[in-house]
Amino acid sequence: MKIDFVDKPLDKFGADYPLDLYCSYTFDQILVALGKHTEEKRSSFREGVIYLVEKNLDVLFVVFHSRTPY
């Protein structure tokens, strides 16, 4: 198996996020990392843009459909 990317931490944004650039995450994993989902409460957010006031952060979710098989 060939690895064609090297992940990079998001440390340049001034916050400690458990996500890295160039990696694939599920929607739920991203929301947990951003603090929107917890073990006690699941956010009702499903799609589009979410603004996290406490982090001064806009997160845009986009789905790309490729016609070219990998």
Biopython code that builds the backbone (N, CA, C, O; Angstrom):
import numpy as np
from Bio.PDB.StructureBuilder import StructureBuilder

atoms = [
    (1, "MET", "N", (0.844, -1.174, 0.000)),
    (1, "MET", "CA", (0.000, 0.000, 0.000)),
    (1, "MET", "C", (0.887, 1.233, 0.000)),
    (1, "MET", "O", (1.890, 1.281, 0.712)),
    (2, "LYS", "N", (0.527, 2.214, -0.783)),
    (2, "LYS", "CA", (1.286, 3.452, -0.891)),
    (2, "LYS", "C", (0.543, 4.580, -0.182)),
    (2, "LYS", "O", (-0.657, 4.762, -0.388)),
    (3, "ILE", "N", (1.244, 5.327, 0.640)),
    (3, "ILE", "CA", (0.669, 6.506, 1.286)),
    (3, "ILE", "C", (1.047, 7.708, 0.437)),
    (3, "ILE", "O", (2.231, 7.996, 0.260)),
    (4, "ASP", "N", (0.042, 8.417, -0.092)),
    (4, "ASP", "CA", (0.322, 9.528, -0.998)),
    (4, "ASP", "C", (0.087, 10.897, -0.360)),
    (4, "ASP", "O", (-0.103, 11.883, -1.071)),
    (5, "PHE", "N", (0.098, 10.966, 0.968)),
    (5, "PHE", "CA", (-0.037, 12.241, 1.652)),
    (5, "PHE", "C", (0.650, 12.168, 3.001)),
    (5, "PHE", "O", (0.897, 11.086, 3.533)),
    (6, "VAL", "N", (0.949, 13.316, 3.536)),
    (6, "VAL", "CA", (1.481, 13.408, 4.892)),
    (6, "VAL", "C", (0.576, 14.355, 5.646)),
    (6, "VAL", "O", (0.435, 15.519, 5.270)),
    (7, "ASP", "N", (-0.036, 13.865, 6.707)),
    (7, "ASP", "CA", (-0.942, 14.708, 7.473)),
    (7, "ASP", "C", (-0.156, 15.777, 8.222)),
    (7, "ASP", "O", (1.011, 15.591, 8.568)),
    (8, "LYS", "N", (-0.829, 16.903, 8.464)),
    (8, "LYS", "CA", (-0.219, 18.016, 9.176)),
    (8, "LYS", "C", (-1.180, 18.471, 10.266)),
    (8, "LYS", "O", (-2.388, 18.532, 10.038)),
    (9, "PRO", "N", (-0.658, 18.791, 11.450)),
    (9, "PRO", "CA", (-1.529, 19.247, 12.536)),
    (9, "PRO", "C", (-2.100, 20.634, 12.256)),
    (9, "PRO", "O", (-1.533, 21.406, 11.483)),
    (10, "LEU", "N", (-3.222, 20.938, 12.889)),
    (10, "LEU", "CA", (-3.881, 22.237, 12.732)),
    (10, "LEU", "C", (-3.378, 23.257, 13.746)),
    (10, "LEU", "O", (-4.112, 24.182, 14.094)),
    (11, "ASP", "N", (-2.164, 23.114, 14.221)),
    (11, "ASP", "CA", (-1.652, 23.982, 15.278)),
    (11, "ASP", "C", (-1.482, 25.434, 14.873)),
    (11, "ASP", "O", (-1.399, 26.295, 15.749)),
    (12, "LYS", "N", (-1.428, 25.743, 13.593)),
    (12, "LYS", "CA", (-1.235, 27.138, 13.179)),
    (12, "LYS", "C", (-2.486, 27.995, 13.367)),
    (12, "LYS", "O", (-2.426, 29.213, 13.193)),
    (13, "PHE", "N", (-3.613, 27.385, 13.718)),
    (13, "PHE", "CA", (-4.851, 28.129, 13.925)),
    (13, "PHE", "C", (-5.007, 28.602, 15.368)),
    (13, "PHE", "O", (-6.032, 29.188, 15.718)),
    (14, "GLY", "N", (-4.019, 28.359, 16.194)),
    (14, "GLY", "CA", (-4.041, 28.858, 17.567)),
    (14, "GLY", "C", (-4.925, 28.077, 18.516)),
    (14, "GLY", "O", (-5.201, 28.543, 19.622)),
    (15, "ALA", "N", (-5.368, 26.918, 18.116)),
    (15, "ALA", "CA", (-6.196, 26.082, 18.986)),
    (15, "ALA", "C", (-5.699, 24.644, 18.876)),
    (15, "ALA", "O", (-5.056, 24.264, 17.898)),
    (16, "ASP", "N", (-6.005, 23.875, 19.876)),
    (16, "ASP", "CA", (-5.588, 22.480, 19.887)),
    (16, "ASP", "C", (-6.748, 21.609, 19.433)),
    (16, "ASP", "O", (-7.604, 21.242, 20.238)),
    (17, "TYR", "N", (-6.781, 21.276, 18.139)),
    (17, "TYR", "CA", (-7.832, 20.425, 17.586)),
    (17, "TYR", "C", (-7.277, 19.025, 17.347)),
    (17, "TYR", "O", (-6.149, 18.887, 16.874)),
    (18, "PRO", "N", (-8.041, 17.993, 17.662)),
    (18, "PRO", "CA", (-7.575, 16.624, 17.423)),
    (18, "PRO", "C", (-7.808, 16.183, 15.983)),
    (18, "PRO", "O", (-8.112, 15.016, 15.736)),
    (19, "LEU", "N", (-7.670, 17.093, 15.042)),
    (19, "LEU", "CA", (-7.826, 16.805, 13.614)),
    (19, "LEU", "C", (-6.545, 17.229, 12.896)),
    (19, "LEU", "O", (-5.863, 18.155, 13.334)),
    (20, "ASP", "N", (-6.225, 16.563, 11.814)),
    (20, "ASP", "CA", (-5.067, 16.916, 10.997)),
    (20, "ASP", "C", (-5.517, 17.244, 9.580)),
    (20, "ASP", "O", (-6.558, 16.774, 9.120)),
    (21, "LEU", "N", (-4.720, 18.057, 8.895)),
    (21, "LEU", "CA", (-4.995, 18.365, 7.493)),
    (21, "LEU", "C", (-4.733, 17.134, 6.632)),
    (21, "LEU", "O", (-3.895, 16.297, 6.969)),
    (22, "TYR", "N", (-5.447, 17.033, 5.530)),
    (22, "TYR", "CA", (-5.281, 15.976, 4.521)),
    (22, "TYR", "C", (-5.746, 14.608, 4.986)),
    (22, "TYR", "O", (-5.359, 13.600, 4.396)),
    (23, "CYS", "N", (-6.562, 14.546, 6.022)),
    (23, "CYS", "CA", (-7.080, 13.274, 6.517)),
    (23, "CYS", "C", (-8.584, 13.196, 6.279)),
    (23, "CYS", "O", (-9.247, 14.213, 6.076)),
    (24, "SER", "N", (-9.099, 12.000, 6.305)),
    (24, "SER", "CA", (-10.537, 11.781, 6.157)),
    (24, "SER", "C", (-11.149, 11.506, 7.515)),
    (24, "SER", "O", (-10.635, 10.703, 8.293)),
    (25, "TYR", "N", (-12.256, 12.182, 7.791)),
    (25, "TYR", "CA", (-12.974, 12.001, 9.049)),
    (25, "TYR", "C", (-14.451, 11.861, 8.751)),
    (25, "TYR", "O", (-14.940, 12.389, 7.752)),
    (26, "THR", "N", (-15.160, 11.156, 9.607)),
    (26, "THR", "CA", (-16.610, 11.102, 9.469)),
    (26, "THR", "C", (-17.178, 12.419, 9.996)),
    (26, "THR", "O", (-16.513, 13.159, 10.720)),
    (27, "PHE", "N", (-18.396, 12.681, 9.621)),
    (27, "PHE", "CA", (-19.098, 13.883, 10.069)),
    (27, "PHE", "C", (-19.145, 13.922, 11.597)),
    (27, "PHE", "O", (-18.877, 14.958, 12.206)),
    (28, "ASP", "N", (-19.484, 12.798, 12.205)),
    (28, "ASP", "CA", (-19.561, 12.732, 13.669)),
    (28, "ASP", "C", (-18.204, 12.957, 14.329)),
    (28, "ASP", "O", (-18.125, 13.622, 15.362)),
    (29, "GLN", "N", (-17.146, 12.417, 13.753)),
    (29, "GLN", "CA", (-15.810, 12.628, 14.307)),
    (29, "GLN", "C", (-15.439, 14.116, 14.309)),
    (29, "GLN", "O", (-14.836, 14.604, 15.265)),
    (30, "ILE", "N", (-15.793, 14.824, 13.257)),
    (30, "ILE", "CA", (-15.499, 16.257, 13.175)),
    (30, "ILE", "C", (-16.289, 17.018, 14.227)),
    (30, "ILE", "O", (-15.740, 17.890, 14.901)),
    (31, "LEU", "N", (-17.566, 16.702, 14.378)),
    (31, "LEU", "CA", (-18.394, 17.405, 15.364)),
    (31, "LEU", "C", (-17.941, 17.121, 16.793)),
    (31, "LEU", "O", (-18.036, 17.998, 17.651)),
    (32, "VAL", "N", (-17.454, 15.922, 17.062)),
    (32, "VAL", "CA", (-16.906, 15.623, 18.390)),
    (32, "VAL", "C", (-15.629, 16.428, 18.605)),
    (32, "VAL", "O", (-15.439, 17.008, 19.674)),
    (33, "ALA", "N", (-14.760, 16.471, 17.611)),
    (33, "ALA", "CA", (-13.500, 17.212, 17.726)),
    (33, "ALA", "C", (-13.734, 18.697, 17.950)),
    (33, "ALA", "O", (-12.946, 19.350, 18.634)),
    (34, "LEU", "N", (-14.809, 19.241, 17.383)),
    (34, "LEU", "CA", (-15.120, 20.658, 17.532)),
    (34, "LEU", "C", (-15.967, 20.950, 18.770)),
    (34, "LEU", "O", (-16.269, 22.107, 19.063)),
    (35, "GLY", "N", (-16.346, 19.900, 19.490)),
    (35, "GLY", "CA", (-17.106, 20.075, 20.724)),
    (35, "GLY", "C", (-18.611, 20.203, 20.538)),
    (35, "GLY", "O", (-19.309, 20.580, 21.479)),
    (36, "LYS", "N", (-19.131, 19.901, 19.351)),
    (36, "LYS", "CA", (-20.579, 19.973, 19.118)),
    (36, "LYS", "C", (-21.292, 18.698, 19.547)),
    (36, "LYS", "O", (-22.459, 18.758, 19.937)),
    (37, "HIS", "N", (-20.641, 17.566, 19.489)),
    (37, "HIS", "CA", (-21.178, 16.300, 19.990)),
    (37, "HIS", "C", (-20.420, 15.943, 21.255)),
    (37, "HIS", "O", (-19.203, 16.111, 21.321)),
    (38, "THR", "N", (-21.132, 15.452, 22.259)),
    (38, "THR", "CA", (-20.499, 14.916, 23.464)),
    (38, "THR", "C", (-21.146, 13.572, 23.772)),
    (38, "THR", "O", (-22.091, 13.162, 23.098)),
    (39, "GLU", "N", (-20.640, 12.899, 24.777)),
    (39, "GLU", "CA", (-21.253, 11.634, 25.182)),
    (39, "GLU", "C", (-22.659, 11.853, 25.720)),
    (39, "GLU", "O", (-23.515, 10.977, 25.604)),
    (40, "GLU", "N", (-22.898, 13.023, 26.309)),
    (40, "GLU", "CA", (-24.204, 13.322, 26.890)),
    (40, "GLU", "C", (-25.191, 13.910, 25.883)),
    (40, "GLU", "O", (-26.400, 13.719, 26.020)),
    (41, "LYS", "N", (-24.688, 14.625, 24.874)),
    (41, "LYS", "CA", (-25.583, 15.341, 23.954)),
    (41, "LYS", "C", (-25.055, 15.292, 22.527)),
    (41, "LYS", "O", (-23.875, 15.529, 22.268)),
    (42, "ARG", "N", (-25.965, 14.976, 21.609)),
    (42, "ARG", "CA", (-25.618, 14.979, 20.191)),
    (42, "ARG", "C", (-26.263, 16.195, 19.546)),
    (42, "ARG", "O", (-27.458, 16.435, 19.722)),
    (43, "SER", "N", (-25.479, 16.960, 18.803)),
    (43, "SER", "CA", (-25.966, 18.158, 18.129)),
    (43, "SER", "C", (-26.974, 17.791, 17.046)),
    (43, "SER", "O", (-26.895, 16.710, 16.462)),
    (44, "SER", "N", (-27.917, 18.683, 16.780)),
    (44, "SER", "CA", (-28.894, 18.436, 15.719)),
    (44, "SER", "C", (-28.387, 18.935, 14.370)),
    (44, "SER", "O", (-29.087, 18.821, 13.364)),
    (45, "PHE", "N", (-27.186, 19.482, 14.341)),
    (45, "PHE", "CA", (-26.611, 19.981, 13.083)),
    (45, "PHE", "C", (-26.371, 18.826, 12.122)),
    (45, "PHE", "O", (-25.879, 17.771, 12.522)),
    (46, "ARG", "N", (-26.727, 19.030, 10.827)),
    (46, "ARG", "CA", (-26.598, 17.951, 9.860)),
    (46, "ARG", "C", (-25.818, 18.313, 8.610)),
    (46, "ARG", "O", (-25.156, 17.448, 8.037)),
    (47, "GLU", "N", (-25.873, 19.563, 8.167)),
    (47, "GLU", "CA", (-25.257, 19.891, 6.875)),
    (47, "GLU", "C", (-25.037, 21.392, 6.752)),
    (47, "GLU", "O", (-25.608, 22.177, 7.509)),
    (48, "GLY", "N", (-24.194, 21.788, 5.780)),
    (48, "GLY", "CA", (-23.997, 23.199, 5.487)),
    (48, "GLY", "C", (-22.861, 23.827, 6.265)),
    (48, "GLY", "O", (-21.762, 23.279, 6.346)),
    (49, "VAL", "N", (-23.145, 24.994, 6.839)),
    (49, "VAL", "CA", (-22.137, 25.771, 7.562)),
    (49, "VAL", "C", (-22.529, 25.845, 9.028)),
    (49, "VAL", "O", (-23.700, 26.024, 9.363)),
    (50, "ILE", "N", (-21.557, 25.710, 9.878)),
    (50, "ILE", "CA", (-21.795, 25.871, 11.306)),
    (50, "ILE", "C", (-20.814, 26.923, 11.823)),
    (50, "ILE", "O", (-19.624, 26.871, 11.514)),
    (51, "TYR", "N", (-21.310, 27.868, 12.603)),
    (51, "TYR", "CA", (-20.466, 28.893, 13.207)),
    (51, "TYR", "C", (-20.333, 28.595, 14.683)),
    (51, "TYR", "O", (-21.332, 28.501, 15.396)),
    (52, "LEU", "N", (-19.115, 28.448, 15.139)),
    (52, "LEU", "CA", (-18.836, 28.173, 16.539)),
    (52, "LEU", "C", (-18.400, 29.470, 17.202)),
    (52, "LEU", "O", (-17.240, 29.870, 17.107)),
    (53, "VAL", "N", (-19.333, 30.117, 17.868)),
    (53, "VAL", "CA", (-19.102, 31.432, 18.463)),
    (53, "VAL", "C", (-17.922, 31.399, 19.428)),
    (53, "VAL", "O", (-17.048, 32.264, 19.384)),
    (54, "GLU", "N", (-17.905, 30.389, 20.303)),
    (54, "GLU", "CA", (-16.872, 30.313, 21.330)),
    (54, "GLU", "C", (-15.463, 30.128, 20.767)),
    (54, "GLU", "O", (-14.477, 30.422, 21.441)),
    (55, "LYS", "N", (-15.374, 29.635, 19.516)),
    (55, "LYS", "CA", (-14.075, 29.426, 18.875)),
    (55, "LYS", "C", (-13.816, 30.449, 17.761)),
    (55, "LYS", "O", (-12.742, 30.456, 17.159)),
    (56, "ASN", "N", (-14.818, 31.323, 17.486)),
    (56, "ASN", "CA", (-14.732, 32.280, 16.384)),
    (56, "ASN", "C", (-14.344, 31.548, 15.094)),
    (56, "ASN", "O", (-13.396, 31.925, 14.406)),
    (57, "LEU", "N", (-15.105, 30.492, 14.790)),
    (57, "LEU", "CA", (-14.752, 29.580, 13.715)),
    (57, "LEU", "C", (-15.974, 29.232, 12.877)),
    (57, "LEU", "O", (-17.012, 28.847, 13.415)),
    (58, "ASP", "N", (-15.851, 29.367, 11.555)),
    (58, "ASP", "CA", (-16.856, 28.892, 10.604)),
    (58, "ASP", "C", (-16.372, 27.569, 10.035)),
    (58, "ASP", "O", (-15.218, 27.456, 9.622)),
    (59, "VAL", "N", (-17.241, 26.571, 10.009)),
    (59, "VAL", "CA", (-16.900, 25.274, 9.435)),
    (59, "VAL", "C", (-17.886, 25.007, 8.304)),
    (59, "VAL", "O", (-19.100, 25.016, 8.508)),
    (60, "LEU", "N", (-17.352, 24.770, 7.116)),
    (60, "LEU", "CA", (-18.166, 24.522, 5.926)),
    (60, "LEU", "C", (-18.013, 23.060, 5.528)),
    (60, "LEU", "O", (-16.902, 22.579, 5.306)),
    (61, "PHE", "N", (-19.131, 22.366, 5.441)),
    (61, "PHE", "CA", (-19.126, 20.962, 5.038)),
    (61, "PHE", "C", (-19.530, 20.865, 3.574)),
    (61, "PHE", "O", (-20.595, 21.340, 3.178)),
    (62, "VAL", "N", (-18.665, 20.244, 2.774)),
    (62, "VAL", "CA", (-18.895, 20.091, 1.340)),
    (62, "VAL", "C", (-18.686, 18.628, 0.987)),
    (62, "VAL", "O", (-17.745, 17.995, 1.464)),
    (63, "VAL", "N", (-19.572, 18.092, 0.145)),
    (63, "VAL", "CA", (-19.432, 16.723, -0.327)),
    (63, "VAL", "C", (-19.112, 16.770, -1.808)),
    (63, "VAL", "O", (-19.861, 17.352, -2.592)),
    (64, "PHE", "N", (-18.004, 16.162, -2.191)),
    (64, "PHE", "CA", (-17.627, 16.081, -3.592)),
    (64, "PHE", "C", (-17.929, 14.681, -4.099)),
    (64, "PHE", "O", (-17.597, 13.687, -3.452)),
    (65, "HIS", "N", (-18.552, 14.615, -5.247)),
    (65, "HIS", "CA", (-18.813, 13.331, -5.888)),
    (65, "HIS", "C", (-17.912, 13.220, -7.100)),
    (65, "HIS", "O", (-17.957, 14.063, -7.997)),
    (66, "SER", "N", (-17.111, 12.202, -7.128)),
    (66, "SER", "CA", (-16.190, 11.997, -8.228)),
    (66, "SER", "C", (-16.725, 10.919, -9.155)),
    (66, "SER", "O", (-17.239, 9.898, -8.699)),
    (67, "ARG", "N", (-16.607, 11.144, -10.443)),
    (67, "ARG", "CA", (-17.016, 10.119, -11.409)),
    (67, "ARG", "C", (-15.868, 9.204, -11.756)),
    (67, "ARG", "O", (-16.040, 8.185, -12.424)),
    (68, "THR", "N", (-14.691, 9.585, -11.291)),
    (68, "THR", "CA", (-13.507, 8.767, -11.569)),
    (68, "THR", "C", (-13.281, 7.812, -10.418)),
    (68, "THR", "O", (-13.137, 8.248, -9.276)),
    (69, "PRO", "N", (-13.247, 6.520, -10.690)),
    (69, "PRO", "CA", (-12.995, 5.566, -9.599)),
    (69, "PRO", "C", (-11.542, 5.675, -9.146)),
    (69, "PRO", "O", (-10.656, 6.023, -9.926)),
    (70, "TYR", "N", (-11.319, 5.372, -7.874)),
    (70, "TYR", "CA", (-9.962, 5.427, -7.329)),
    (70, "TYR", "C", (-9.148, 4.256, -7.774)),
    (70, "TYR", "O", (-7.978, 4.142, -7.407)),
]
sb = StructureBuilder()
sb.init_structure("model")
sb.init_model(0)
sb.init_chain("A")
sb.init_seg("    ")
for serial, (resi, resn, name, xyz) in enumerate(atoms, 1):
    if name == "N":
        sb.init_residue(resn, " ", resi, " ")
    sb.init_atom(name, np.array(xyz, "f"), 0.0, 1.0, " ", f" {name:<3s}", serial, name[0])
structure = sb.get_structure()
